[in-house]
Amino acid sequence: MTNADSENQWIPSPYGRIFTKSKNWVLRLVDGALVLFVDGKVKIRLTLDGKSQPLIKQGVLWADITFRAGQADAIRIDGLPNGQARKLEKTIATCERPYLFDRAYGQILTWLKEGGVHLSQCEQDRRWIPQSWQAAFESRRPHLERSDEDLWRLFRDPSVRARLPGEADYVESVLRIWRRDWPAYWAQKNEEYTRRELVACKDLFDQVESKPLTEEQARAVTCFDDRVLVVASAGSGKTSTMVAKAAYAVHRGIFRPDQILLLAFNKKAADELQERTGNLFIRLGMEDVAVEARTFHSLGLSIIGNATGRKPSVPDWAVDAAAGLRKLEAIVDNLKDRSTEFRTKWDLFRVVFGRDLPEFGSTSDFDGWDRDGNGYVQAIRGERVRSHEERLICDWLFYNGVNYEYEREYEFDTATADHRQYFPDFYYPDIGVYHEHFALNAAGEPPAEFTGYLDGVAWKRAEHKRRGTKLIETTSHQLRTRSLDDVLGKQLTARGVALDPNPDRLIPERGFPPMDNEKLVALVRIFITHAKSNCLTVDALSQRLNVDSSDVLIQRHMMFLEIVGPVLRGWDDALDAEGGIDFEDMLNHAAAHLEAGRYESPFELVMADEFQDASRARARLCRALVNRRGRFFFAVGDDWQSINRFAGSDISVMTDFADWFGNSEVLKLEQTFRCPQELCDVSSRFISKNPNQLTKKVHSVAPAMGPVLKAFQVDNKEELSVAIDTYLAQLYRDLMEGRVPHAREGKVTVFVLGRYNRDISHVPSNWRARYGRLISLSFLSMHRSKGAEADYVILPAMLSRAFPSTRVDDPVLAMAMPTGDTYPLCEERRLFYVALTRARRSVALFTVKGETSSFLNELVKDRALKVEATSGEVIEEERCPACEIGVIVQRTGPYGVFEACSSYPRCEYKPRSGGNGARTRRGFTPTV
């Protein structure tokens, strides 16, 4: 035979058999299998199920076929014409398609049934479908041999449809389900669950507090994803939401009461949670039910005690902030007494390096302004210098007792019709040497805006060479990356200058005082708190410093670590001496015991309040508590109110929540019950200028009662308490005469919120006797006011250089908080937001002429309010264009009346006569 004698049979051609010396073979298709006969006997039977198939290789005229290719028992036949070989391949493919489809379809169906069983169970038990299960289910999704497109082509193939494993419509529906958007599907199912629960548990949600839960709150309560972050607005009832969630979990049988833990940041807050949950269970008729509310402190100690069999002690000075500072001061004093090297490094940092340098090329952050509007920086000895780098050099020279003159006139006349006389930066009269400090980076380039600066550098070098005067040089890059002893000290000592370091050298009356010991101790304390919280060692931090950076004063960072190291060791030694640990160690040790399995937590649902104040150590402990499938973490906080960085809080724990805890659900409580809408809008616009924070749109149900913001200005600080008294007197009259409604509780409440405790001096001493019948007044620091509210809020000292404070964000802290918020004055802005949002009715801000806080100026610029005199008229002033703090006022001098800035003597700016008040220039101007 030269051709196959049927559609389903293949044999070699006569010539093919002769020339290939092939055996006498026949290949037939029998019931979906290829059967090979050799010399009339069955040699192999191969089911065409797609798992294996013969290897067909076409030659010039004939094709050979190999069964079990690559195996020891492989069988090869030859001599089949190429045309018949192609027909064989087509037949094999047709036979394989139903098997290929069936296999893929079976895998799909098994996977979908697993999901269907879980979904049915969730619906039966009224359960949320958490992301951990979704991720696990998705991870088990079968990896098919064919793409979805190939699968659909197989489904439409007639040979497959003739052998479908079920009704065509059902099979098609399975394929469509396989291709669905699963995240959207689970979200839909959870939304259906939530809607059912909102109806089914309405009675519970209506009894949580005096008012029913809002839908936002109820949704947060019913959401039982593995990890949930609730971003709450000020006054949105986040504590009510936590209390309700505990009751809901018990009521619905999701968890037993002893499996629920509520975490708070202090004992007062923990006691409040305990009391409110207890009262709720009583209202629900569950008098014997109680859930546990604890502080991180007590929980950490309990875990360590259970894991080790020995509960550690925490000395009072390791917990109380004021006591901790006193302890650290004693440690520093002891180190100074025992080590001359430490004393020297401590004093050098404090005196010379207490102030950091702005970024390379920056022309801001001045200490004052001269009469022409030029900003200046003041050195310890009193000189007004052009830049912070020159200030640092002056302070180093003063500390080392070097006799120098700043910008002394050059000894040769260089003035021309186009250029003024040359004034080199420094002159050392004892050795007759000039010193130029050049604003050049590592590449020898000046800041981009310093036009013509390199020409000036070249001229100065050439002039000294031409005149034969001695010149030494330093650059910005050298100053920022190397020790001044190395950069400048070696050049001076080589020319005969004897350095005499002395931190106690008498500072001139007009000098700028250096950082005091108390401030440096406080900075070290904050740094230690963050370093311990982040499990960072001083050695590790030293290695991480980028010595090639030109925008950071690396030498200052290195020096700071050199003084922190011994202090930290002294702190830990003091703890060891009392057999104790501090708060950060306690949290980290507790987390380590959980992570290592030395302690098994009994809690299945962990809820944390005020999560915006969490440190990394707290976040680590929370993560360790729920680091097992089937455990749930629920955190509530408002990153707009994160104001405790000094105590170790790290806002990135909340803003980067998913990085810490994995896939999570983020919900928002945007409805507030406290502030009127206008106050919400003003405060939200102010705080939202920081892009590093979470977004939300706050809306209020609180009614407005008159203007929500008022600002009053007096002529001097001594008048502040009088102005506040006038405000209270007017409020009292309005209450008496019914123009302002009384509070439901009787007396209206007034908070006087100070940036510092000393601001209590602005509170009128006799307010109680005069207004106490209708007004209840309390003074609080802004930090202590968080979580509280009053009808009226008074901010008594909205003054420049007082609030916002510019002292809180020292750049050295970034070493221990690498992901901290870098927005300018970020924490002070959040503190102002906290102060504004304590008010149920109105906020009154008080300031002094020429000393207005930049925050108040910002509100005025944004048209949120106008500043008034206490008599009521709106104050329209010309802001000083130099300092942008003071205002232009008329003064009287020896030569008559003139205009000047009200911030004198800090700002000496005077508008040019006949001009429009615009300054001629501001900041550092490079000159030759």
Secondary structure as the mmCIF struct_conf table of DSSP 4:
data_model
#
loop_
_struct_conf.conf_type_id
_struct_conf.id
_struct_conf.beg_label_comp_id
_struct_conf.beg_label_asym_id
_struct_conf.beg_label_seq_id
_struct_conf.end_label_comp_id
_struct_conf.end_label_asym_id
_struct_conf.end_label_seq_id
BEND BEND1 ASN A 3 ASN A 3
BEND BEND2 ASP A 5 SER A 6
TURN_TY1_P TURN_TY1_P1 GLU A 7 ASN A 8
STRN STRN1 GLN A 9 TRP A 10
HELX_RH_AL_P HELX_RH_AL_P1 PRO A 14 THR A 20
TURN_TY1_P TURN_TY1_P2 LYS A 21 LYS A 21
STRN STRN2 TRP A 25 VAL A 30
TURN_TY1_P TURN_TY1_P3 ASP A 31 GLY A 32
STRN STRN3 ALA A 33 VAL A 38
TURN_TY1_P TURN_TY1_P4 ASP A 39 GLY A 40
STRN STRN4 LYS A 41 THR A 47
BEND BEND3 ASP A 49 LYS A 51
STRN STRN5 LEU A 55 GLN A 58
BEND BEND4 VAL A 60 LEU A 61
STRN STRN6 TRP A 62 PHE A 67
BEND BEND5 ARG A 68 ARG A 68
TURN_TY1_P TURN_TY1_P5 ALA A 69 GLY A 70
BEND BEND6 GLN A 71 GLN A 71
TURN_TY1_P TURN_TY1_P6 ALA A 72 ASP A 73
STRN STRN7 ILE A 75 PRO A 81
HELX_RH_AL_P HELX_RH_AL_P2 ASN A 82 ASP A 125
TURN_TY1_P TURN_TY1_P7 ARG A 126 ARG A 126
HELX_RH_AL_P HELX_RH_AL_P3 GLN A 131 SER A 139
TURN_TY1_P TURN_TY1_P8 ARG A 140 ARG A 140
BEND BEND7 GLU A 145 ARG A 146
HELX_RH_AL_P HELX_RH_AL_P4 ASP A 148 ARG A 156
BEND BEND8 ASP A 157 ASP A 157
HELX_RH_AL_P HELX_RH_AL_P5 PRO A 158 ARG A 161
TURN_TY1_P TURN_TY1_P9 ALA A 162 ARG A 163
BEND BEND9 PRO A 165 GLY A 166
HELX_RH_AL_P HELX_RH_AL_P6 ALA A 168 TRP A 178
TURN_TY1_P TURN_TY1_P10 ARG A 179 ARG A 179
BEND BEND10 ARG A 180 ARG A 180
HELX_RH_AL_P HELX_RH_AL_P7 TRP A 182 ALA A 200
TURN_TY1_P TURN_TY1_P11 CYS A 201 CYS A 201
HELX_RH_AL_P HELX_RH_AL_P8 LYS A 202 GLN A 207
BEND BEND11 VAL A 208 LYS A 211
HELX_LH_PP_P HELX_LH_PP_P1 PRO A 212 THR A 214
HELX_RH_AL_P HELX_RH_AL_P9 GLU A 215 THR A 222
BEND BEND12 ASP A 226 ASP A 226
STRN STRN8 ARG A 227 ALA A 232
TURN_TY1_P TURN_TY1_P12 ALA A 234 GLY A 235
BEND BEND13 SER A 236 SER A 236
HELX_RH_AL_P HELX_RH_AL_P10 LYS A 238 HIS A 251
TURN_TY1_P TURN_TY1_P13 ARG A 252 GLY A 253
BEND BEND14 ILE A 254 PHE A 255
HELX_RH_3T_P HELX_RH_3T_P1 PRO A 257 GLN A 259
STRN STRN9 ILE A 260 ALA A 264
BEND BEND15 PHE A 265 ASN A 266
HELX_RH_AL_P HELX_RH_AL_P11 LYS A 267 ARG A 283
TURN_TY1_P TURN_TY1_P14 LEU A 284 GLY A 285
TURN_TY1_P TURN_TY1_P15 GLU A 287 ASP A 288
STRN STRN10 GLU A 292 THR A 295
HELX_RH_AL_P HELX_RH_AL_P12 PHE A 296 THR A 308
BEND BEND16 GLY A 309 GLY A 309
HELX_LH_PP_P HELX_LH_PP_P2 LYS A 311 PRO A 312
STRN STRN11 SER A 313 SER A 313
HELX_RH_3T_P HELX_RH_3T_P2 ASP A 316 ALA A 318
TURN_TY1_P TURN_TY1_P16 VAL A 319 VAL A 319
BEND BEND17 ASP A 320 ASP A 320
HELX_RH_AL_P HELX_RH_AL_P13 ALA A 321 ARG A 338
HELX_RH_AL_P HELX_RH_AL_P14 THR A 340 VAL A 352
BEND BEND18 PHE A 353 ARG A 355
HELX_LH_PP_P HELX_LH_PP_P3 ASP A 356 LEU A 357
BEND BEND19 GLU A 359 GLU A 359
TURN_TY1_P TURN_TY1_P17 PHE A 360 GLY A 361
BEND BEND20 ASP A 367 ASP A 367
STRN STRN12 GLY A 368 TRP A 369
TURN_TY1_P TURN_TY1_P18 ARG A 371 ASP A 372
BEND BEND21 GLY A 373 GLY A 373
STRN STRN13 GLY A 375 GLN A 378
TURN_TY1_P TURN_TY1_P19 ILE A 380 ARG A 381
BEND BEND22 GLY A 382 GLY A 382
STRN STRN14 ARG A 384 VAL A 385
BEND BEND23 ARG A 386 SER A 387
HELX_RH_AL_P HELX_RH_AL_P15 HIS A 388 TYR A 399
TURN_TY1_P TURN_TY1_P20 ASN A 400 GLY A 401
STRN STRN15 GLU A 405 TYR A 406
BEND BEND24 GLU A 407 GLU A 407
HELX_LH_PP_P HELX_LH_PP_P4 ARG A 408 TYR A 410
BEND BEND25 GLU A 411 PHE A 412
BEND BEND26 ALA A 417 HIS A 419
BEND BEND27 ASP A 425 ASP A 425
STRN STRN16 PHE A 426 TYR A 428
TURN_TY1_P TURN_TY1_P21 PRO A 429 GLY A 432
STRN STRN17 VAL A 433 PHE A 438
TURN_TY1_P TURN_TY1_P22 ALA A 442 ALA A 443
BEND BEND28 GLY A 444 GLY A 444
TURN_TY1_P TURN_TY1_P23 ALA A 448 GLU A 449
TURN_TY1_P TURN_TY1_P24 THR A 451 GLY A 452
HELX_RH_AL_P HELX_RH_AL_P16 TYR A 453 ARG A 467
TURN_TY1_P TURN_TY1_P25 GLY A 468 GLY A 468
STRN STRN18 LYS A 470 THR A 475
HELX_RH_AL_P HELX_RH_AL_P17 SER A 476 THR A 481
BEND BEND29 ARG A 482 ARG A 482
HELX_RH_AL_P HELX_RH_AL_P18 LEU A 484 LEU A 484
HELX_RH_PI_P HELX_RH_PI_P1 ASP A 485 GLY A 489
HELX_RH_AL_P HELX_RH_AL_P19 LYS A 490 ALA A 494
TURN_TY1_P TURN_TY1_P26 ARG A 495 GLY A 496
HELX_LH_PP_P HELX_LH_PP_P5 VAL A 497 LEU A 499
TURN_TY1_P TURN_TY1_P27 PRO A 503 ASP A 504
HELX_LH_PP_P HELX_LH_PP_P6 ARG A 505 PRO A 508
TURN_TY1_P TURN_TY1_P28 GLU A 509 ARG A 510
BEND BEND30 GLY A 511 GLY A 511
HELX_RH_AL_P HELX_RH_AL_P20 ASN A 517 SER A 533
TURN_TY1_P TURN_TY1_P29 ASN A 534 CYS A 535
HELX_RH_AL_P HELX_RH_AL_P21 VAL A 538 ARG A 544
TURN_TY1_P TURN_TY1_P30 VAL A 547 ASP A 548
BEND BEND31 SER A 550 VAL A 552
HELX_RH_AL_P HELX_RH_AL_P22 ILE A 554 ALA A 577
TURN_TY1_P TURN_TY1_P31 GLU A 578 GLY A 579
STRN STRN19 GLY A 580 GLY A 580
HELX_RH_AL_P HELX_RH_AL_P23 PHE A 583 GLU A 595
TURN_TY1_P TURN_TY1_P32 ALA A 596 GLY A 597
BEND BEND32 ARG A 598 TYR A 599
BEND BEND33 GLU A 604 GLU A 604
STRN STRN20 LEU A 605 ALA A 608
BEND BEND34 ASP A 609 GLU A 610
HELX_RH_3T_P HELX_RH_3T_P3 PHE A 611 ASP A 613
HELX_RH_AL_P HELX_RH_AL_P24 ARG A 616 LEU A 625
TURN_TY1_P TURN_TY1_P33 VAL A 626 VAL A 626
BEND BEND35 ARG A 628 ARG A 628
TURN_TY1_P TURN_TY1_P34 ARG A 629 GLY A 630
STRN STRN21 PHE A 632 GLY A 637
HELX_RH_3T_P HELX_RH_3T_P4 ASP A 639 GLN A 641
HELX_RH_3T_P HELX_RH_3T_P5 ARG A 645 ALA A 647
TURN_TY1_P TURN_TY1_P35 GLY A 648 GLY A 648
TURN_TY1_P TURN_TY1_P36 ILE A 651 ILE A 651
HELX_RH_AL_P HELX_RH_AL_P25 SER A 652 THR A 655
TURN_TY1_P TURN_TY1_P37 ASP A 656 ASP A 656
HELX_RH_AL_P HELX_RH_AL_P26 PHE A 657 PHE A 661
BEND BEND36 GLY A 662 ASN A 663
STRN STRN22 GLU A 665 LEU A 669
STRN STRN23 GLN A 671 PRO A 676
HELX_RH_AL_P HELX_RH_AL_P27 GLN A 677 ILE A 687
TURN_TY1_P TURN_TY1_P38 SER A 688 LYS A 689
TURN_TY1_P TURN_TY1_P39 PRO A 691 ASN A 692
BEND BEND37 GLN A 693 GLN A 693
STRN STRN24 HIS A 699 ALA A 702
HELX_LH_PP_P HELX_LH_PP_P7 PRO A 703 ALA A 704
BEND BEND38 GLY A 706 GLY A 706
BEND BEND39 VAL A 708 VAL A 708
STRN STRN25 LEU A 709 VAL A 714
BEND BEND40 ASP A 715 ASN A 716
HELX_RH_3T_P HELX_RH_3T_P6 LYS A 717 GLU A 719
HELX_RH_AL_P HELX_RH_AL_P28 LEU A 720 MET A 736
TURN_TY1_P TURN_TY1_P40 GLU A 737 GLY A 738
BEND BEND41 ARG A 739 VAL A 740
HELX_LH_PP_P HELX_LH_PP_P8 PRO A 741 HIS A 742
STRN STRN26 ALA A 743 ALA A 743
TURN_TY1_P TURN_TY1_P41 ARG A 744 GLU A 745
STRN STRN27 GLY A 746 GLY A 746
BEND BEND42 LYS A 747 LYS A 747
STRN STRN28 VAL A 748 GLY A 754
BEND BEND43 ARG A 755 TYR A 756
HELX_RH_3T_P HELX_RH_3T_P7 ASN A 757 HIS A 762
BEND BEND44 VAL A 763 VAL A 763
TURN_TY1_P TURN_TY1_P42 SER A 765 ASN A 766
HELX_RH_AL_P HELX_RH_AL_P29 TRP A 767 TYR A 771
TURN_TY1_P TURN_TY1_P43 GLY A 772 LEU A 774
STRN STRN29 ILE A 775 SER A 781
HELX_RH_AL_P HELX_RH_AL_P30 MET A 782 SER A 785
TURN_TY1_P TURN_TY1_P44 LYS A 786 GLY A 787
STRN STRN30 ALA A 790 LEU A 795
STRN STRN31 LEU A 799 LEU A 799
TURN_TY1_P TURN_TY1_P45 SER A 800 ALA A 802
BEND BEND45 PHE A 803 PRO A 804
BEND BEND46 THR A 806 VAL A 808
HELX_RH_3T_P HELX_RH_3T_P8 PRO A 811 MET A 815
TURN_TY1_P TURN_TY1_P46 ALA A 816 ALA A 816
TURN_TY1_P TURN_TY1_P47 PRO A 818 THR A 819
BEND BEND47 TYR A 823 TYR A 823
TURN_TY1_P TURN_TY1_P48 PRO A 824 LEU A 825
HELX_RH_AL_P HELX_RH_AL_P31 CYS A 826 LEU A 836
TURN_TY1_P TURN_TY1_P49 THR A 837 ARG A 838
STRN STRN32 ALA A 839 VAL A 848
TURN_TY1_P TURN_TY1_P50 LYS A 849 GLY A 850
STRN STRN33 THR A 852 THR A 852
HELX_RH_AL_P HELX_RH_AL_P32 SER A 854 LYS A 861
TURN_TY1_P TURN_TY1_P51 ASP A 862 ARG A 863
BEND BEND48 ALA A 864 ALA A 864
STRN STRN34 VAL A 867 ALA A 869
TURN_TY1_P TURN_TY1_P52 THR A 870 SER A 871
BEND BEND49 GLY A 872 GLY A 872
HELX_LH_PP_P HELX_LH_PP_P9 GLU A 873 GLU A 873
STRN STRN35 VAL A 874 VAL A 874
HELX_LH_PP_P HELX_LH_PP_P10 ILE A 875 ILE A 875
STRN STRN36 ARG A 879 ARG A 879
TURN_TY1_P TURN_TY1_P53 PRO A 881 CYS A 883
BEND BEND50 GLU A 884 GLY A 886
STRN STRN37 VAL A 887 VAL A 887
STRN STRN38 ILE A 888 GLY A 893
TURN_TY1_P TURN_TY1_P54 PRO A 894 TYR A 895
STRN STRN39 GLY A 896 CYS A 901
TURN_TY1_P TURN_TY1_P55 SER A 902 ARG A 906
STRN STRN40 CYS A 907 CYS A 907
HELX_LH_PP_P HELX_LH_PP_P11 PRO A 911 ARG A 912
TURN_TY1_P TURN_TY1_P56 SER A 913 GLY A 914
BEND BEND51 GLY A 915 GLY A 915
BEND BEND52 GLY A 917 GLY A 917
BEND BEND53 THR A 920 THR A 920
BEND BEND54 GLY A 923 GLY A 923
#
